Amino acid sequence: MTPLAIGIRVGQGAGDVELALRVPSDLTLVAEAVDLIAAHTPPGILSPRRVHFNLRTVLAEVLANAITYGNHEDPAKHVDVRVEAGPDGVRVTVTDAGEGFDPRGIPDPTTSDALQREDGRGLFVIRHLVDAVAFNEKGNAVCLTLRAG
């Protein structure tokens, strides 16, 4: 039996859907969480390719980071995911229970002095697969926006 259950609220407008998911800090649940969210994202807002590749890739990366770096894989903590889908696109907010971080402190992995480093690549990829990335002030929540299309 899965520990994951998705909450769904359908709005008044065409395609207006809000999904909520609480994910325990267990990396083995990332793929299942990504599958649940992708399966419940209303069709027609994002192209099948953007759901299959962009949405799934960024969700997996953000969830893994939240569990690993935010919650330090503490089984007493969880990660909250909220997806708002509407005719203009999909907005995903992922919040962990950690202390947060300053995303400006993550080096650009394409600069010559950072090429050998192992950090920063995930955020680099995320920024190139979504239309907008925003962090809350604390740095423990990220909002990803994929415009319709």
ROVO-565931 format. One record per residue (C-alpha): residue in three letters; x, y, z; residue number from 1. Coordinates in steps of 0.1 Angstrom, whole numbers, plus 5000, padded with zeros to 4 digits. Layout:
REM residues N
rest_x_y_z_nr
ALA_X_Y_Z_NUM
...
This chain:
REM residues 149
rest_x_y_z_nr
MET_5000_5000_5000_1
THR_5013_5034_4990_2
PRO_5018_5062_5016_3
LEU_5010_5088_4990_4
ALA_4975_5102_4983_5
ILE_4968_5131_4961_6
GLY_4942_5157_4969_7
ILE_4924_5173_4940_8
ARG_4902_5204_4939_9
VAL_4885_5214_4906_10
GLY_4879_5251_4901_11
GLN_4852_5270_4883_12
GLY_4872_5277_4851_13
ALA_4881_5254_4823_14
GLY_4912_5234_4833_15
ASP_4914_5250_4868_16
VAL_4927_5222_4890_17
GLU_4946_5223_4923_18
LEU_4965_5192_4934_19
ALA_4981_5187_4968_20
LEU_5005_5160_4978_21
ARG_5024_5154_5011_22
VAL_5056_5133_5004_23
PRO_5074_5116_5033_24
SER_5112_5122_5033_25
ASP_5120_5090_5016_26
LEU_5138_5091_4982_27
THR_5122_5058_4971_28
LEU_5089_5077_4969_29
VAL_5101_5104_4945_30
ALA_5092_5084_4913_31
GLU_5057_5076_4927_32
ALA_5051_5112_4936_33
VAL_5061_5124_4901_34
ASP_5039_5097_4885_35
LEU_5009_5108_4906_36
ILE_5013_5145_4898_37
ALA_5019_5139_4861_38
ALA_4989_5116_4858_39
HIS_4966_5141_4875_40
THR_4978_5172_4856_41
PRO_4949_5181_4833_42
PRO_4956_5173_4797_43
GLY_4957_5201_4771_44
ILE_4974_5227_4793_45
LEU_5010_5215_4786_46
SER_5020_5195_4756_47
PRO_5025_5158_4762_48
ARG_5062_5163_4757_49
ARG_5064_5190_4784_50
VAL_5045_5169_4809_51
HIS_5065_5138_4801_52
PHE_5099_5155_4801_53
ASN_5100_5190_4816_54
LEU_5074_5185_4844_55
ARG_5086_5151_4854_56
THR_5123_5160_4853_57
VAL_5119_5192_4874_58
LEU_5096_5175_4899_59
ALA_5120_5146_4904_60
GLU_5150_5170_4909_61
VAL_5131_5194_4933_62
LEU_5116_5166_4953_63
ALA_5150_5148_4957_64
ASN_5167_5181_4967_65
ALA_5139_5189_4992_66
ILE_5142_5154_5008_67
THR_5180_5152_5007_68
TYR_5192_5188_5014_69
GLY_5161_5203_5030_70
ASN_5148_5175_5052_71
HIS_5181_5156_5054_72
GLU_5161_5124_5048_73
ASP_5145_5128_5083_74
PRO_5116_5103_5083_75
ALA_5098_5126_5108_76
LYS_5096_5154_5081_77
HIS_5077_5156_5048_78
VAL_5076_5177_5016_79
ASP_5045_5194_5005_80
VAL_5037_5198_4968_81
ARG_5010_5220_4955_82
VAL_5001_5221_4918_83
GLU_4979_5248_4903_84
ALA_4968_5241_4867_85
GLY_4948_5266_4846_86
PRO_4945_5277_4810_87
ASP_4977_5298_4812_88
GLY_4999_5270_4825_89
VAL_5010_5250_4855_90
ARG_5025_5263_4887_91
VAL_5042_5238_4911_92
THR_5052_5248_4946_93
VAL_5074_5224_4966_94
THR_5081_5232_5003_95
ASP_5103_5212_5026_96
ALA_5107_5214_5064_97
GLY_5143_5225_5063_98
GLU_5161_5257_5072_99
GLY_5163_5268_5036_100
PHE_5192_5281_5015_101
ASP_5202_5311_4994_102
PRO_5198_5300_4957_103
ARG_5221_5329_4948_104
GLY_5249_5311_4965_105
ILE_5247_5281_4941_106
PRO_5275_5285_4915_107
ASP_5268_5284_4878_108
PRO_5281_5249_4868_109
THR_5291_5262_4833_110
THR_5318_5285_4845_111
SER_5354_5272_4843_112
ASP_5360_5273_4881_113
ALA_5328_5253_4887_114
LEU_5330_5226_4860_115
GLN_5345_5200_4884_116
ARG_5320_5208_4913_117
GLU_5291_5184_4918_118
ASP_5266_5210_4931_119
GLY_5245_5235_4912_120
ARG_5237_5213_4882_121
GLY_5202_5205_4893_122
LEU_5192_5241_4897_123
PHE_5208_5249_4864_124
VAL_5187_5222_4846_125
ILE_5155_5233_4864_126
ARG_5160_5269_4853_127
HIS_5163_5257_4817_128
LEU_5132_5234_4817_129
VAL_5106_5258_4832_130
ASP_5095_5293_4823_131
ALA_5100_5308_4858_132
VAL_5116_5298_4891_133
ALA_5111_5316_4924_134
PHE_5121_5308_4959_135
ASN_5105_5321_4991_136
GLU_5126_5343_5013_137
LYS_5136_5315_5037_138
GLY_5147_5293_5008_139
ASN_5127_5262_5017_140
ALA_5101_5266_4990_141
VAL_5104_5268_4953_142
CYS_5077_5278_4928_143
LEU_5081_5265_4892_144
THR_5060_5279_4864_145
LEU_5054_5262_4831_146
ARG_5034_5283_4806_147
ALA_5007_5266_4786_148
GLY_5018_5251_4753_149
